[in-house]
């Protein structure tokens, strides 16, 4: 369905820009596409008209007039929780709009036995020039192999096994979880439970490593019974909390590897009548929207997801446009966000059945 902006009277077109600048539409097209065979004075006249009229080129229409599609694809896991993916979409879309590229989406539920065929069809039907792969898509060898076969460049966000010849954008997951764990230890907590992330995601191992390193630094023994598997969704967080709170001596704090699981931990605690944070401190990771909308709001690590997606998209489009390869992107810093879900430790919980 056409958007309201496209159908309303007075929509600025390339003909309007050409008339304002006093040049042909072919010249406007050359300037908009950043071609070199335009005189500087003429280029400035066209760019001035573009600014004055607030002209926005249509990426799809431009694709029809040339050999390039100017389309970036985003293949992502169709997960139950949408907080992380929403930030990725926002960041990628912002850069694509600014650079006059279209962004096409391909959600795929995992595991998927036909993922190669689905990605192949997506790239062909969408005329995809480059691909964005948030975790765990960037770690699937069959997807990487297919894109290599099709000669489609890709940018991976937080991959488990970064390829040096590809674009990889990561953050300091280990450092962030170390800081979260150390903060709880400084608050007097020693019985600290941990809910790991999905084993297929590279960030999961890094976050668990940060937790272990902080315990080791402060001489706190690692109790394996206080570590439970999660899958980055609400329900797995709830199930992990159930197991942790059923321990004979329950934890005084629980760190979940993302905010959705932390919300599940909070839900389970509230169902049992466990006071948060007085009896149990709860910590998440990512600082997605849910972290500030539950009660009490979650202490968490703010991962700059949208900025990471923006950087991955920008580097990918640079490569598509033939710009020189850049040095590897430094990992992004995460920020500790202290909210009301954490407090100083009391005695460890006894089981609440």
C-alpha positions in Angstrom: 0.0 0.0 0.0 1.5 3.4 -0.9 2.4 5.6 2.0 0.6 8.8 2.7 3.7 10.8 1.8 4.0 9.2 -1.6 0.4 9.9 -2.6 -0.2 13.4 -1.3 -0.2 16.3 -3.8 3.0 18.2 -4.2 5.5 15.4 -3.6 8.9 16.6 -4.7 10.3 14.8 -7.7 13.5 14.7 -9.7 11.9 17.0 -12.2 11.3 19.7 -9.5 15.0 19.5 -8.5 16.1 19.8 -12.2 13.9 22.8 -12.7 15.1 24.6 -9.6 18.8 23.9 -10.4 18.3 24.7 -14.1 19.8 21.4 -15.3 18.6 18.2 -16.9 17.2 15.3 -14.9 20.1 13.2 -16.1 22.5 15.7 -14.3 20.4 15.5 -11.1 20.6 11.7 -11.3 24.4 11.8 -11.7 24.7 14.1 -8.6 22.4 12.0 -6.5 24.3 8.9 -7.4 27.6 10.6 -6.6 29.0 10.1 -10.1 32.3 12.0 -10.9 31.6 13.5 -14.3 29.8 16.6 -13.0 31.4 20.0 -12.6 31.7 21.3 -9.1 29.6 24.4 -9.7 26.8 22.3 -11.3 27.0 19.8 -8.5 26.6 22.5 -5.8 23.6 23.9 -7.7 21.9 20.5 -7.7 22.7 19.8 -4.0 21.4 23.2 -3.0 18.1 22.5 -4.8 17.9 19.1 -3.1 18.3 20.8 0.3 15.9 23.6 -0.4 13.2 21.2 -1.7 14.0 18.5 0.8 14.1 16.0 -2.0 14.5 12.3 -1.0 15.5 10.0 -3.9 13.5 6.7 -4.1 15.9 3.8 -3.8 13.6 1.4 -5.5 13.1 3.7 -8.5 16.8 4.4 -8.8 17.4 0.6 -8.9 15.2 0.2 -11.9 17.4 2.6 -13.9 20.7 0.8 -13.3 22.3 -2.5 -12.8 22.5 -2.1 -9.0 19.6 -2.8 -6.7 20.8 -0.8 -3.7 19.1 -3.3 -1.4 20.5 -4.5 1.9 19.1 -7.7 3.4 18.6 -8.5 7.1 18.3 -12.1 8.0 17.4 -12.5 11.6 16.2 -15.1 14.1 12.4 -14.9 14.4 12.6 -15.1 18.2 9.8 -14.8 20.7 11.1 -11.7 22.2 11.6 -8.6 20.0 13.5 -6.1 22.1 17.0 -6.8 20.7 15.8 -7.2 17.1 13.9 -3.9 17.3 17.1 -2.0 18.1 18.9 -3.8 15.2 16.1 -2.8 12.8 16.1 0.8 14.0 19.9 1.2 13.5 20.1 -0.6 10.2 17.1 1.3 8.8 18.5 4.7 9.8 21.7 4.2 7.9 19.9 2.7 4.8 17.5 5.6 4.6 20.4 8.1 4.9 22.4 6.3 2.2 19.4 5.8 -0.1 19.4 2.0 0.2 16.3 -0.2 0.7 16.3 -2.6 3.6 14.5 -6.0 3.2 13.8 -8.3 6.1 13.9 -12.1 6.3 12.9 -13.5 9.7 13.7 -17.2 10.1 12.8 -19.5 13.0 15.7 -21.6 14.3 16.5 -24.4 13.9 15.4 -24.4 10.2 16.2 -27.4 7.9 15.6 -25.3 4.8 17.5 -22.2 5.8 19.9 -22.3 2.8 17.0 -22.5 0.4 15.2 -19.7 2.2 18.2 -17.4 2.2 19.0 -18.2 -1.4 15.4 -17.4 -2.5 15.5 -14.2 -0.4 18.7 -12.9 -2.0 17.5 -13.7 -5.5 13.9 -12.3 -5.2 15.1 -9.2 -3.3 18.2 -8.6 -5.5 20.2 -8.3 -2.3 23.6 -6.6 -2.7 24.8 -7.1 0.9 23.5 -8.9 4.0 23.3 -8.0 7.7 23.5 -11.0 10.1 22.7 -10.5 13.7 23.6 -13.3 16.1 23.3 -16.2 15.7 22.9 -15.9 11.9 26.5 -14.8 11.4 27.7 -18.0 13.0 25.8 -20.5 10.8 28.4 -22.0 8.5 25.7 -22.9 5.9 24.7 -19.2 5.7 28.2 -18.0 5.5 29.1 -20.5 2.8 26.0 -19.6 0.7 26.8 -15.9 0.8 30.4 -16.7 -0.2 29.2 -18.8 -3.1 26.8 -16.0 -4.2 29.6 -13.4 -3.6 27.4 -11.3 -1.4 29.3 -9.3 1.2 27.9 -9.5 4.8 28.3 -7.9 8.1 28.0 -10.0 11.3 26.8 -8.5 14.6 28.4 -10.1 17.7 29.5 -13.3 15.9 30.9 -16.2 18.0 33.7 -16.8 15.5 34.6 -13.6 13.6 36.1 -14.0 10.2 39.0 -11.4 9.7 38.1 -10.9 6.0 34.5 -10.0 6.9 32.8 -7.1 8.7 32.3 -7.9 12.4 30.8 -5.6 14.9 30.9 -6.6 18.6 30.7 -5.2 22.1 32.6 -5.9 25.3 30.2 -8.5 26.7 32.8 -10.1 29.0 33.8 -6.7 30.5 30.2 -5.7 31.1 29.2 -8.9 32.9 32.4 -8.7 34.9 31.3 -5.2 36.0 27.7 -6.4 36.8 29.0 -9.3 38.9 31.6 -7.1 40.7 28.9 -4.6 41.5 26.8 -7.3 43.2 29.9 -8.6 45.1 30.6 -5.0 46.3 26.9 -5.0 47.6 27.8 -7.9 49.8 26.4 -10.7 47.6 28.3 -14.0 47.5 25.5 -16.5 46.5 25.1 -15.2 43.0 23.1 -17.2 40.5 23.7 -16.9 36.7 21.3 -17.7 33.8 23.4 -18.3 30.6 22.3 -17.2 27.1 21.5 -19.4 24.1 24.5 -21.6 23.4 24.4 -20.8 19.7 25.1 -17.1 20.4 28.7 -15.9 20.7 27.7 -13.4 23.4 26.6 -16.1 25.7 30.0 -17.6 26.4 31.5 -14.1 26.8 29.0 -13.1 29.4 29.4 -16.3 31.3 33.2 -15.8 31.2 32.9 -12.3 32.7 30.8 -13.7 35.6 33.4 -16.4 36.3 36.3 -13.9 36.2 34.7 -11.6 38.7 34.0 -14.4 41.1 37.6 -15.6 40.8 39.0 -12.1 41.3 37.1 -11.6 44.5 37.7 -15.2 45.8 34.0 -16.2 45.5 33.7 -20.0 44.7 31.9 -20.9 41.5 28.9 -23.1 42.5 27.8 -25.0 39.4 24.3 -25.6 40.8 23.8 -21.8 40.7 24.4 -21.7 36.9 21.3 -22.5 34.8 20.8 -22.7 31.0 18.6 -20.0 29.4 17.7 -19.2 25.8 17.3 -15.4 25.8 13.6 -15.6 26.2 11.2 -14.8 29.1 10.1 -18.4 29.7 13.6 -19.8 29.9 14.4 -17.1 32.5 11.4 -18.1 34.5 12.3 -21.8 34.4 15.9 -21.0 35.4 14.7 -18.9 38.3 12.5 -21.8 39.4 15.4 -24.1 39.6 17.6 -21.6 41.4 15.0 -20.6 44.0 14.3 -24.3 44.7 17.9 -24.8 45.9 18.2 -25.5 49.6 20.2 -22.3 50.0 18.9 -20.1 47.3 20.9 -17.2 45.8 20.8 -13.6 47.1 21.2 -12.3 43.6 20.6 -13.6 40.0 22.3 -12.4 36.9 20.4 -13.2 33.6 22.2 -12.9 30.3 19.6 -10.6 28.8 16.7 -8.5 30.0 13.9 -10.8 28.7 15.2 -13.6 30.9 15.7 -11.2 33.8 12.0 -10.3 33.5 11.2 -14.0 33.7 13.3 -14.3 36.9 11.4 -11.3 38.3 8.1 -12.9 37.4 9.0 -16.1 39.1 10.2 -14.3 42.3 7.0 -12.3 42.5 4.9 -15.4 42.1 6.7 -17.0 45.1 6.3 -13.8 47.2 10.1 -13.2 47.2 10.7 -9.5 47.7 12.9 -7.8 45.0 15.4 -6.3 45.8 15.1 -6.8 49.6 15.4 -10.6 49.5 16.7 -11.1 45.9 18.6 -8.8 43.6 18.0 -9.3 39.9 20.3 -8.1 37.0 19.7 -8.2 33.2 21.7 -7.3 30.1 21.1 -5.1 27.0 18.9 -2.4 28.5 16.1 -3.1 26.1 12.7 -1.4 26.7 11.4 -4.1 29.1 14.2 -3.3 31.6 12.7 0.0 32.5 9.1 -1.1 32.2 8.9 -3.9 34.7 8.7 -3.2 38.5 11.1 -2.8 40.0 13.1 -1.7 36.9 16.1 -3.7 36.2 19.7 -3.1 36.9 21.4 -4.0 33.6 24.3 -3.4 31.1 23.3 -1.1 28.3 24.5 -2.6 25.1 24.5 0.0 22.3 22.6 -2.3 19.9 21.3 0.4 17.5 24.7 2.0 17.2 26.3 -1.4 16.5 23.7 -2.1 13.8 24.3 1.4 12.4 28.1 0.7 12.2 27.6 -2.7 10.6 25.3 -1.2 8.0 27.5 1.7 7.3 30.6 -0.5 6.8 28.7 -2.9 4.6 27.4 -0.1 2.4 30.9 1.4 2.2 32.1 -2.0 0.9 29.3 -2.2 -1.6 30.2 1.2 -2.9 33.8 0.1 -3.4 35.3 2.2 -0.7 38.7 1.2 0.7 38.6 -1.5 3.4 38.8 -0.1 6.9 40.6 -1.4 10.0 38.6 -3.8 12.2 35.9 -2.1 14.2 36.8 -1.8 17.9 34.3 -3.5 20.3 31.7 -1.1 21.7 31.7 -0.3 25.4 28.7 -1.3 27.5 27.4 1.0 30.3 26.3 -0.2 33.7 22.8 1.0 34.5 21.8 0.8 38.2 18.1 0.6 39.0 15.8 -0.5 41.8 16.1 -4.3 41.2 19.3 -4.5 43.2 20.2 -3.8 46.8 22.7 -4.7 49.5 22.7 -8.4 50.4 20.8 -10.0 53.3 21.1 -13.7 54.3 20.8 -16.1 51.3 17.2 -17.2 50.5 15.9 -20.4 51.8 13.8 -22.4 49.4 10.3 -21.0 48.6 8.3 -23.9 47.3 
